[in-house]
Amino acid sequence: GQQLNQSPQSMFIQEGEDVSMNCTSSSIFNTWLWYKQDPGEGPVLLIALYKAGELTSNGRLTAQFGITRKDSFLNISASIPSDVGIYFCAGPTNRDDKIIFGKGTRLHILP
Amino acid sequence: ETGVTQTPRHLVMGMTNKKSLKCEQHLGHNAMYWYKQSAKKPLELMFVYSLEERVENNSVPSRFSPECPNSSHLFLHLHTLQPEDSALYLCASSQDSWGGYGYTFGSGTRLTVV
């Protein structure tokens, strides 16, 4: 079945640094979703992408829908402590439109 | 306020116990879902309900039994669980069964089976 591969698995950065993470698949997705999960909470939708090449921002977050439709990228600029958490990419499968998730990228911010 | 409320937030149960997880949404959504989140694994879809009818069961063991009495409420009944069932159980809802607009998740129930 379709799978989503996220990298890196975890990141340790200094406050104020920019962050980049990506999500890839061997099959095409027509929609890419990026979620963030805070400790002890459920995932919250950050950005949704619907068109190849699309670049969408939400505050300091910017996500891109890859041209090949097999990847997507999320960037966070000028990181702050509340950016800590797990970032998931997700998308509806071609088979049944149900959302599948990657394993996530865990972001840590060093004091 | 996420719009999807799950209770309890934490649950510890023995392997012979029977318990239920509850999920409630007042977003006017027509589809509801149960996901299981284990460490170092992707979120696993367990059950899907659309307009109160179960449309998918991803080969989940029968010790997990869902119930959707109306479009606002979803339950997960648990019995004779195993320690490996310990996980965060997340409920989600969406406007309809197409996932492209994303799901709204609850805060989850942290389940520990002892």
Interface residues (C-beta under 8 A of the other chain):
Chain A: L4 N30 T31 L33 Y35 G40 E41 G42 P43 V44 L45 A48 Y50 F88 A90 G91 P92 D96 D97 K98 I99 I100 F101 G102 K103 G104
Chain B: T2 V4 Q6 K40 K41 P42 L43 L45 V48 E56 L90 A92 S97 W98 G99 G100 Y101 G102 Y103 T104 F105 G106 S107 G108 R110
